[in-house]
Amino acid sequence: MTQEIYELLHQLRETEHLTALIVEQNAQVALNLVNRAYVLESGRITAQGTAAELREDDAVRRSYLGH
């Protein structure tokens, strides 16, 4: 079910150019779904950027992507 929701959100973003606020604990899944993201820790933004930028950010990679 979750995968179907992500696929629908991706399709809506691509075809309808919709913006959505997604709260997701799995950073890898979230970064595959979005153009832009914000990383929150204790209610504060600690990183922000495009999905590609965040995948390359050392702190994000270590803390959230398991690299």
Residue pairs with C-beta under 8 A, 6 or more apart in sequence:
6 29
6 33
9 20
9 22
9 33
10 33
12 18
12 20
13 20
13 33
13 35
22 30
22 33
22 34
24 30
24 33
27 39
27 60
27 64
27 65
28 64
28 65
30 37
31 37
31 51
31 54
31 55
31 65
32 51
34 51
35 50
35 51
36 48
36 49
36 50
36 51
37 48
37 49
37 50
37 51
37 54
38 45
38 47
38 48
39 45
39 46
39 47
39 48
39 54
39 60
39 64
40 46
46 59
47 54
47 57
47 59
47 60
48 54
49 57
54 60
55 61
55 65
61 67
